[in-house]
Amino acid sequence: MIPQIVRDLVDFEDDPTLPVITWRFFFLSGTLTALGAWLTQMGFFRTTYVPYSIYFVQIAALYFGRILASSLPQKQIGFGKFSFELNPGPFSIKEHVAVVLAANTGATNNLGDYVLAPLQLFYNKPMNGWLAILFMLSCVLVGFSFASFARVFLIENPTTPFPLALQQVAVFNAMRKSVSENSASAQVQMRVFWWTILALFLWQFLPEYAFPFVSSLAFLCWFSKHPKAQFLGSGLGGAGFLTITLDWSNIGSQCIYYPFWTQANIFAASAIAAWIIIPAAFFTNAWGSALYPIQSQTLYLKNGSVYPTTDLLTASNKLNETLFAEVGSPLMSAQLRWNYFAGYVSYMGAFVSCILFQGPMLWRTYKASKEVKPSSRDKLTEIIRRYPVVPLWWNLALFIIPVFVLIVLTAKGVLYMPIYMLFIGIVIGAIIVVPMAYVYSVSGYRLQVGFFNELFYGYAINAGGSRHPVGSLSYRVISGQCWYEAQSMLADMKLGHYFHIPPRQVLLAQVWGICVGVPVNYATILWVCQTKGDILKGLVSDPNRQWTGQTVISLNNQSISFALVGPKRLFADAVYTPLLYGFLVGAMVPFILYILHRRWPRARFDLWSVPIFADTFETYWGNISVSFFTLFILGSINHLWVKRYHFTFWKKYAYLWGAAADTGYNFNLLVIFIAFSAVKTIPMANWVRRLKFRDLQVSSL
């Protein structure tokens, strides 16, 4: 059954004559995708960066598309089959959505930077440019093929709404109606949209630049100067107990489009981690907390100093056995240990939960897709089935050709990993698509797979001194990029499904987006490594402290730890043995919830999601624990009051307001970046920061 919110937002009438792939599409999507790919890829290396808002793409595409439609002559360019209409008429909604689909796919950073940047920065072995682009393209296209095969389970399934896609639908509807139908209601919606953008744009100057302390209003710190109270109350470096944030970057529109049950899982996991486990470990000095920071992601020696990870690598990229025998296995902070444990719980929990709770429904969906009678399908699927489906040979080509390229690259030693690990990575990437993408399709929450991939790779290759560290990163890119791209592509497919865009043209828009984005990604990586290389390697300090390359350094350390040293030696200490029991916990807890749900179905034990709960536990980094309490308060108001008692108002403005708030925040960061940090860091004058706000400063600042 189609959810009520989908029935309220989506138009069930289709006009098959509307153009989709036009010259305007290629021009607008190419320009906006290239810009986004450059900005997002550059942010991979920076401490602060500007997120590229997809709502900016929606706004820009609409207005520039209408300008092109009104100004270009109606003229045919070219001859015969190689001709196109310069102006095919009004800028259609399907054309508009196709531009956004291309940008959604290509205006991102490519996980190939996991391999390319360390190779150039730390090993002085930059990958050949053409091979690098082929590597990046191949990983993405394999993910595309996985998504196409999973389409029947998640796109033609009416019970998978994809919450973020619904928010984009709401924005599309309001924008299109305000300019094409001259609807009074849509005009009011757009005024709310623009005023919200302006309000958030102006407000964000306070937390992002002028008064950062409003990002963490730690009430407990205000009323007590006792060290324990300071640790419990501070949201920056502490537990963040009852701390409120007024910084939209810490909240985001998740408080609107996440279902309430998702927000409840996130809050419960975050509260247990931040308010119970971290203080308990901190005050009892558990797991070595007296020697090194409890919330650190760094590896340590037994005396509390930083573990010499990079020193373990010899000039020939092998393990320094003498040094390793001297320093021993590294030690982890308390939080890093339970991050690994929770990561394994989440990974296994996604599979078991999907089989128990959604397995029968997914099987029914698959059987219904094979039925000839349209009565077995929902209205949206009936509409989309009127268009030609993507041919099987297209999907096979998207899989076979990239896999062949990856086989050649691996066999030639370009990726520094055994060739059998390539096949294992592809198989694992394919297996996880449906269970993990299902979680995303109903909750809007993206699960992470990094901890499992690096652990599995280390055990599978019997990691040792002769293994090149970059092989671990190559495996993570292949297995992870396939999954993340499949997830992103499925969300875009659902958006195209909502607007009745033919499946073949959806795929064409997505492939076009990635073909534009990947070369820009590579050029950006190359430029940053060549011009900022010494800064990123720590040889030269950046006076503006913007080009730290902390992500690249962290990835290199992880690759040395899991591919060179290996998990067998990393986890040699008995204190780490319990971490691997995370897989057992992830398998058992869904069974318990399933039994409870069958016994007491009205208690809704099925809404307690093991993968979301554990993944929140895993990705909770500590140090900045200011967001989840505010997110839960706003989410509760949104779902339990506004949505429940004012549903008509909610469906008209909620998604629109959330999208506008995200857009205003992104525009603000862009202005701050250009004006105050792009060339030279310009701090706010000290006298402004001292304006009677001292009493609100929390201890951690």
C-alpha positions in Angstrom: 0.0 0.0 0.0 1.3 3.5 -0.9 2.0 5.6 2.2 -0.3 8.5 2.8 2.4 11.1 2.5 3.4 9.7 -0.9 -0.3 9.9 -2.0 -0.4 13.5 -0.8 2.8 14.7 -2.5 3.1 12.7 -5.7 1.1 13.4 -8.9 -0.6 10.3 -10.2 -1.2 11.8 -13.7 1.5 11.4 -16.3 2.2 13.3 -19.6 4.4 11.0 -21.7 5.0 13.8 -24.3 7.1 15.9 -21.9 10.8 16.1 -23.0 13.4 14.7 -20.7 16.9 14.4 -22.3 17.4 17.6 -24.2 20.3 19.9 -25.2 19.3 22.1 -22.2 19.6 19.0 -19.9 23.2 18.3 -21.0 24.2 22.0 -20.7 22.6 22.6 -17.3 23.4 19.3 -15.7 27.0 19.3 -17.1 27.7 22.8 -15.6 26.1 22.2 -12.2 27.6 18.8 -11.9 31.1 19.9 -12.7 30.8 22.7 -10.1 29.6 20.4 -7.4 32.2 17.7 -8.1 35.0 20.3 -7.8 33.7 21.8 -4.5 32.9 18.5 -2.9 36.1 16.8 -3.9 38.2 19.8 -2.7 36.4 19.5 0.7 37.9 16.0 1.1 41.3 17.6 1.8 40.1 20.6 3.8 39.3 21.2 7.5 36.3 23.3 6.5 34.5 23.1 3.2 31.3 24.1 1.6 28.7 21.4 1.2 27.1 21.4 -2.3 23.3 21.7 -1.8 21.2 19.8 -4.2 18.5 22.4 -3.5 20.8 25.0 -5.1 20.8 22.8 -8.2 17.0 22.6 -8.1 16.7 26.4 -7.9 19.4 27.2 -10.5 18.2 24.6 -12.9 14.6 25.9 -12.8 15.5 29.6 -13.4 18.3 29.0 -16.0 16.1 26.4 -17.7 13.3 28.9 -18.0 15.6 31.6 -19.3 16.9 29.2 -22.0 13.4 28.2 -23.0 12.3 31.8 -23.4 15.4 33.2 -25.1 16.7 30.5 -27.5 15.3 30.3 -31.0 13.3 27.2 -32.0 15.8 25.8 -34.4 17.1 22.4 -35.3 20.9 21.8 -35.1 22.6 19.1 -37.1 21.4 16.6 -39.7 19.2 13.5 -39.6 19.7 11.3 -36.6 22.5 13.6 -35.4 20.2 16.6 -35.0 18.5 18.1 -31.9 16.1 20.9 -31.1 17.9 24.0 -29.7 14.6 25.0 -28.0 12.2 22.0 -27.6 9.7 24.2 -25.8 8.9 25.0 -22.1 11.3 23.7 -19.5 9.4 20.6 -18.4 9.3 19.1 -14.9 10.8 15.9 -16.2 13.7 17.8 -17.7 14.1 19.7 -14.5 14.2 16.4 -12.4 16.7 14.8 -14.9 19.1 17.7 -14.3 18.9 17.1 -10.5 19.4 13.3 -11.0 22.6 13.9 -12.9 23.9 16.3 -10.3 22.9 13.9 -7.4 25.1 11.3 -9.1 28.1 13.3 -10.3 28.4 16.3 -8.0 30.1 14.4 -5.2 33.5 13.3 -4.2 34.6 9.9 -5.6 35.9 7.3 -3.1 38.8 6.8 -5.5 40.5 9.6 -3.5 41.1 6.9 -0.8 43.7 5.4 -3.2 44.9 8.2 -5.4 45.7 10.7 -2.7 47.8 8.4 -0.4 49.6 6.9 -3.4 50.8 10.4 -4.5 51.3 11.9 -1.1 52.9 9.1 1.0 54.3 6.7 -1.6 55.4 9.0 -4.4 53.7 6.6 -6.9 50.9 8.6 -8.5 48.6 6.5 -10.6 48.5 7.2 -14.4 45.8 9.7 -15.1 43.8 7.5 -17.6 44.0 4.5 -15.3 42.9 6.6 -12.4 39.8 7.8 -14.2 39.0 4.3 -15.4 39.4 3.0 -11.8 37.0 5.7 -10.5 34.5 5.2 -13.2 34.5 1.4 -13.0 33.8 1.3 -9.2 30.8 3.7 -9.7 29.4 1.8 -12.7 29.5 -1.5 -10.9 27.4 0.1 -8.2 25.0 1.3 -10.9 24.5 -2.3 -12.1 23.8 -3.5 -8.6 21.2 -0.8 -8.2 19.5 -1.8 -11.4 19.2 -5.4 -10.3 17.8 -4.3 -6.9 15.2 -2.0 -8.5 12.4 -4.5 -8.3 12.8 -4.8 -4.5 13.0 -1.2 -3.6 11.8 1.1 -6.4 8.7 -0.7 -7.5 7.9 -1.5 -3.8 5.3 1.0 -2.6 6.3 0.6 1.1 9.8 2.1 0.5 9.2 5.9 0.3 12.9 7.1 0.5 12.2 10.1 2.9 14.9 12.4 1.4 13.4 11.9 -2.1 10.0 13.0 -0.7 11.6 16.2 0.5 12.9 16.9 -2.9 9.4 16.1 -4.4 7.9 18.8 -2.1 10.4 21.4 -3.3 9.9 20.5 -6.9 6.1 20.8 -6.6 6.2 24.2 -4.9 8.7 25.7 -7.2 7.0 24.4 -10.4 3.5 25.5 -9.4 4.7 28.9 -8.3 6.2 29.7 -11.7 4.0 27.7 -14.2 0.6 27.5 -12.6 0.6 30.9 -10.8 -1.0 29.1 -7.9 -1.7 31.3 -4.9 -1.0 28.5 -2.5 2.3 27.7 -4.2 3.2 31.4 -4.1 2.8 31.4 -0.3 4.9 28.2 -0.1 7.7 29.8 -2.1 7.6 32.9 0.0 8.1 30.7 3.1 10.9 28.9 1.2 12.8 32.2 0.3 12.3 33.8 3.7 13.5 30.7 5.5 16.6 30.7 3.2 17.3 34.3 4.1 16.7 33.8 7.8 19.0 30.8 8.1 21.6 32.5 5.9 21.8 35.5 8.3 21.5 33.4 11.5 24.4 31.1 10.6 26.9 34.0 10.8 26.5 33.7 14.5 27.5 30.0 15.1 29.8 29.8 12.1 31.7 33.0 12.5 30.8 35.6 15.1 29.7 33.7 18.2 30.7 30.0 17.9 29.6 29.4 21.5 25.9 29.2 20.4 26.8 25.9 18.8 26.9 24.4 22.3 24.7 25.9 25.1 25.9 23.7 28.0 23.5 24.6 30.8 25.2 22.2 33.3 28.5 24.1 32.8 26.8 27.4 33.6 25.6 26.3 37.0 28.6 24.3 38.2 32.4 24.7 37.8 33.1 21.2 39.2 35.3 19.2 36.8 32.8 16.3 36.6 29.9 18.6 35.9 32.0 20.4 33.3 32.8 17.1 31.6 29.2 15.9 31.7 27.7 19.2 30.5 30.2 20.3 27.8 29.1 19.4 24.3 32.6 20.1 23.0 34.9 17.5 24.5 32.5 16.2 27.0 29.3 14.2 27.3 26.9 17.0 26.2 24.3 16.1 28.9 21.2 18.2 28.1 23.2 20.5 25.9 21.4 22.5 23.2 22.8 23.7 19.9 21.6 26.6 17.9 23.8 25.8 14.9 21.8 24.3 12.0 24.9 22.4 10.8 24.5 20.2 13.9 20.9 19.5 13.2 19.9 19.6 9.5 16.6 18.7 7.9 16.8 15.2 9.3 14.6 16.4 12.1 11.9 16.7 9.5 12.4 13.9 7.0 13.6 11.2 9.3 10.6 9.1 10.5 10.1 9.5 14.3 11.1 5.9 14.9 14.4 6.5 13.2 15.0 9.6 15.4 14.1 7.6 18.5 16.7 4.9 17.6 19.3 7.6 17.0 18.6 9.5 20.3 18.6 6.3 22.3 21.9 5.1 20.9 23.5 8.6 21.3 22.2 9.1 24.8 23.5 5.7 26.0 26.9 6.4 24.4 27.3 10.0 25.4 25.4 10.2 28.7 26.1 6.8 30.2 29.0 4.8 28.7 31.4 7.7 28.1 31.0 9.2 31.6 31.2 5.7 33.2 34.4 4.9 31.4 35.9 8.4 32.0 35.3 8.5 35.7 36.4 4.9 36.3 39.5 5.1 34.0 38.2 2.0 32.2 40.0 0.7 29.1 43.1 2.9 29.7 41.2 6.1 29.9 43.7 7.5 32.4 46.5 7.2 29.8 44.9 8.6 26.7 41.7 10.6 25.7 38.6 8.5 26.0 37.1 9.8 22.8 40.2 9.7 20.6 40.3 7.9 17.2 44.1 7.6 17.5 46.2 4.5 18.3 48.5 4.6 21.3 51.5 3.0 23.0 51.2 1.5 26.5 52.8 4.6 28.0 50.0 6.8 26.5 52.0 8.3 23.6 50.8 8.2 20.0 51.5 4.9 18.3 54.2 5.3 15.6 52.0 4.0 12.7 53.9 5.6 9.8 57.3 4.6 11.3 56.3 1.0 10.9 56.5 1.4 7.1 60.0 0.9 5.7 61.3 2.7 2.6 60.4 -0.4 0.5 56.8 -0.2 1.9 57.2 -3.2 4.2 56.6 -3.7 7.9 59.5 -2.7 10.2 59.5 -5.9 12.2 62.2 -4.7 14.5 60.3 -1.6 15.5 57.0 -3.6 15.8 58.7 -6.0 18.2 59.8 -3.1 20.2 56.6 -1.1 20.5 54.1 -4.0 20.4 50.5 -3.9 19.3 48.7 -0.6 19.5 46.1 0.3 22.1 42.7 1.9 21.3 40.8 4.5 23.3 37.6 3.2 25.0 35.4 4.9 22.4 37.3 3.5 19.4 36.9 0.0 20.8 33.1 0.2 21.1 33.0 1.9 17.7 34.4 -1.2 16.2 32.1 -3.4 18.2 29.1 -1.4 17.2 30.2 -1.4 13.6 30.2 -5.2 13.5 26.8 -5.3 15.3 25.3 -3.0 12.7 26.7 -4.9 9.7 25.4 -8.3 10.8 22.2 -6.8 12.2 21.2 -5.3 8.8 21.2 -8.8 7.2 19.4 -10.6 10.0 16.8 -7.8 10.5 16.1 -7.7 6.8 15.6 -11.4 6.5 13.3 -11.7 9.6 11.2 -8.5 9.3 11.2 -7.7 5.6 12.1 -11.0 3.9 8.5 -12.2 3.3 7.4 -8.7 2.0 10.4 -8.4 -0.4 9.7 -11.9 -1.7 6.0 -10.9 -2.4 7.2 -7.8 -4.1 9.5 -9.8 -6.4 6.7 -12.2 -7.3 4.3 -9.4 -7.9 6.8 -7.8 -10.4 6.6 -11.0 -12.5 2.8 -10.9 -12.6 1.3 -9.9 -16.0 -1.9 -8.5 -14.5 -1.4 -4.8 -13.6 -3.9 -5.2 -10.6 -1.0 -6.7 -8.7 1.0 -3.5 -8.9 0.5 -0.1 -7.4 -0.5 3.0 -9.4 3.0 4.5 -9.7 4.5 1.2 -10.9 1.6 0.8 -13.4 2.5 4.3 -14.9 6.3 3.6 -15.1 5.7 0.1 -16.6 4.1 1.9 -19.7 7.7 2.9 -20.6 10.3 0.5 -22.0 12.4 -1.0 -19.2 16.2 -0.9 -19.1 17.3 -3.8 -21.2 19.2 -6.6 -19.4 22.2 -6.2 -21.7 22.5 -2.6 -20.5 22.9 -3.7 -16.9 25.2 -6.6 -17.9 27.4 -4.1 -19.9 27.5 -1.8 -16.8 28.7 -4.7 -14.8 31.0 -6.7 -17.2 33.0 -3.9 -18.7 33.9 -2.1 -15.4 34.7 -5.5 -13.8 37.0 -6.4 -16.7 38.8 -3.0 -16.3 39.2 -3.7 -12.6 40.6 -7.2 -13.3 43.2 -5.7 -15.6 44.2 -3.0 -13.1 44.4 -5.5 -10.3 46.4 -8.0 -12.4 48.9 -5.3 -13.4 49.5 -4.4 -9.8 48.0 -0.9 -10.1 45.6 -1.5 -7.1 48.2 -3.4 -4.9 45.8 -6.1 -3.8 45.4 -9.9 -4.6 43.0 -10.4 -7.5 40.9 -12.8 -5.5 40.1 -9.9 -3.2 38.6 -8.0 -6.1 36.0 -10.7 -6.7 35.3 -11.0 -3.0 34.8 -7.3 -2.7 32.4 -7.2 -5.7 30.4 -10.1 -4.3 30.1 -8.6 -0.8 29.2 -5.2 -2.3 26.4 -6.9 -4.2 25.1 -8.9 -1.2 24.7 -5.9 1.1 22.8 -3.7 -1.4 19.3 -4.9 -0.7 19.4 -5.2 3.1 21.2 -2.0 3.7 19.5 0.0 1.1 16.2 -1.1 2.5 17.1 0.5 5.8 17.9 3.7 3.9 14.7 3.5 1.9 12.4 3.5 4.9 14.4 5.6 7.4 16.6 8.0 5.4 19.6 6.7 7.4 22.8 5.7 5.6 24.6 2.8 7.1 28.4 2.7 7.1 30.5 -0.4 6.1 34.1 0.8 6.6 35.0 -1.0 9.8 33.9 -4.3 8.4 35.7 -3.9 5.1 39.1 -3.1 6.6 38.8 -5.9 9.2 37.7 -8.5 6.6 40.5 -7.5 4.2 43.1 -7.8 6.9 42.0 -11.3 7.8 41.4 -12.5 4.2 44.8 -11.6 2.9 46.6 -12.9 6.1 48.0 -9.4 6.5 51.7 -9.2 7.0 54.9 -7.4 6.2 54.8 -8.0 2.4 51.3 -6.5 1.9 51.1 -3.0 0.5 48.9 -0.8 2.6 47.1 0.8 -0.3 45.6 -2.6 -1.2 43.4 -2.2 1.8 42.2 1.1 0.6 41.6 -0.3 -2.9 39.4 -3.0 -1.5 37.4 -0.5 0.6 36.8 1.6 -2.5 35.7 -1.3 -4.6 33.4 -2.9 -2.0 32.3 0.4 -0.4 31.9 2.5 -3.6 29.7 -0.2 -5.2 27.4 -0.1 -2.2 27.3 3.7 -1.7 26.7 4.3 -5.4 24.0 1.7 -5.5 22.3 3.4 -2.5 22.5 6.8 -4.1 21.3 5.6 -7.5 18.4 3.8 -5.9 17.3 7.0 -4.2 17.5 8.8 -7.5 15.6 6.0 -9.2 12.8 6.6 -6.7 12.8 10.3 -7.4 12.5 9.5 -11.1 9.7 7.0 -10.2 7.8 9.7 -8.4 7.9 12.0 -11.5 7.2 9.2 -14.0 10.5 9.6 -15.8 11.2 6.6 -18.1 13.7 4.2 -16.5 16.1 4.3 -19.5 16.3 8.1 -19.3 16.9 8.0 -15.6 19.8 5.7 -16.1 21.1 7.9 -19.0 21.0 11.0 -16.7 22.9 9.2 -14.0 25.6 7.8 -16.3 26.0 11.3 -17.8 26.4 12.8 -14.3 29.1 10.4 -13.3 30.9 10.8 -16.7 31.0 14.6 -16.0 31.9 14.3 -12.3 34.7 11.8 -12.3 37.2 13.7 -14.6 36.6 16.8 -12.4 37.1 14.7 -9.3 40.4 13.4 -10.7 41.6 16.9 -11.8 40.8 18.3 -8.4 42.7 15.5 -6.6 45.7 16.0 -8.8 45.7 19.8 -8.3 45.4 19.6 -4.6 48.1 16.9 -4.2 50.5 18.9 -6.5 50.0 22.3 -5.0 49.2 21.4 -1.3 51.2 18.2 -1.0 53.8 19.4 1.5 51.1 20.9 3.7 49.0 17.7 3.6 52.0 15.6 4.5 52.8 17.9 7.4 56.1 19.1 6.0 54.9 22.7 5.8 52.3 24.3 8.1 49.3 26.0 6.6 49.0 29.5 8.1 45.2 29.3 7.6 44.9 25.8 9.0 42.5 24.9 6.2 44.5 22.2 4.3 45.2 19.7 7.0 44.5 16.5 5.0 43.4 14.8 8.2 41.1 12.4 6.3 44.0 11.3 4.0 46.4 10.9 7.0 43.8 8.8 8.9 43.1 6.6 5.9 46.8 5.9 5.5 47.2 5.1 9.2 44.3 2.7 8.9 45.7 1.0 5.8 49.0 0.4 7.6 47.3 -0.9 10.7 45.0 -3.4 8.9 47.0 -4.4 5.8 50.5 -4.2 7.0 50.3 -5.0 10.7 47.0 -6.9 10.3 44.1 -7.5 12.7 45.6 -10.7 14.1 48.4 -8.7 15.6 46.3 -5.6 16.3 43.8 -7.7 18.3 46.4 -10.0 19.8 45.7 -8.5 23.2 42.9 -10.3 25.0 41.2 -7.0 25.8 40.2 -6.8 22.1 38.7 -10.3 21.8 35.2 -9.1 22.8 35.1 -6.8 19.7 34.6 -9.7 17.3 31.5 -10.8 19.3 29.8 -7.8 17.8 28.9 -10.1 14.9 27.2 -12.5 17.2 25.3 -9.8 19.0 24.2 -8.4 15.6 22.8 -11.8 14.7 21.0 -12.5 18.0 19.3 -9.2 18.9 17.1 -9.1 15.8 15.9 -12.6 16.7 14.9 -11.4 20.1 13.1 -8.4 18.8 11.4 -10.5 16.2 10.1 -13.0 18.8 8.9 -10.0 21.0 7.2 -8.5 18.0 5.4 -11.7 17.1 4.2 -12.0 20.7 3.2 -8.4 21.2 2.8 -6.8 17.8 1.1 -3.7 19.1 4.3 -2.8 21.1 6.1 -2.3 17.8 9.4 -4.0 18.6 9.9 -4.1 14.9 10.7 -0.3 15.0 13.7 -0.8 17.1 16.3 -1.1 14.4 19.5 -2.9 15.3 21.5 -1.6 12.3 20.5 2.1 12.9 21.0 1.9 16.7 24.4 0.3 16.4 25.5 2.4 13.5 24.7 5.6 15.5 26.8 4.1 18.3 29.6 3.5 15.8 29.6 6.9 14.1 29.2 8.9 17.4 32.6 10.5 17.5 32.4 12.1 20.9 34.1 15.4 21.3 31.2 17.1 19.6 28.1 15.8 21.4 25.7 18.7 20.9 23.4 17.7 18.1 21.3 14.6 19.1 19.4 16.1 22.0 18.3 19.1 20.0 17.6 16.9 17.0 15.3 14.7 19.1 13.5 17.7 20.6 12.8 19.2 17.2 11.9 15.8 15.7 9.4 15.2 18.5 7.7 18.5 18.0 7.6 17.9 14.3 6.2 14.4 14.4 4.2 14.2 17.6 2.6 17.6 17.5 2.7 19.4 14.1 2.4 16.3 11.9 -0.2 14.5 14.2 -2.5 17.5 14.9 -1.8 19.8 12.0 -1.2 17.4 9.2 -2.5 19.6 6.4 -0.1 22.4 7.5 2.7 19.9 7.9 2.5 18.3 4.5 2.4 21.8 2.9 5.4 23.3 4.6 7.5 20.8 6.6 9.6 19.3 3.8 9.8 22.7 2.1 11.0 24.4 5.3 13.7 21.8 5.9 15.0 22.1 2.4 15.1 25.9 2.7 17.0 25.7 6.0 19.6 23.4 4.5 19.9 25.8 1.5 20.3 28.9 3.6 23.0 27.2 5.7 24.9 26.1 2.5 24.8 29.6 1.1 26.1 31.0 4.4 29.0 28.6 4.4 29.8 29.6 0.8 29.9 33.3 1.7 32.0 32.7 4.8 34.4 30.5 2.9 34.9 33.0 0.1 35.0 36.1 2.3 36.9 35.0 5.3 38.9 31.8 4.6 39.4 31.1 0.9 42.6 33.1 0.6 43.3 34.3 4.1 41.7 33.5 7.4 40.0 36.6 8.8 38.9 36.1 12.4 36.1 38.0 14.1 37.3 41.0 16.1 37.9 40.0 19.7 35.8 42.9 21.1 32.8 41.4 19.4 33.3 38.0 21.0 33.6 39.7 24.4 30.2 41.4 24.2 28.5 40.3 27.5 28.4 36.7 26.3 31.3 35.5 28.4 29.1 34.0 31.0 27.6 31.7 28.3 31.0 30.2 27.4 31.4 26.6 28.2 34.5 25.3 29.7 35.6 23.3 26.6 35.9 26.5 24.6 
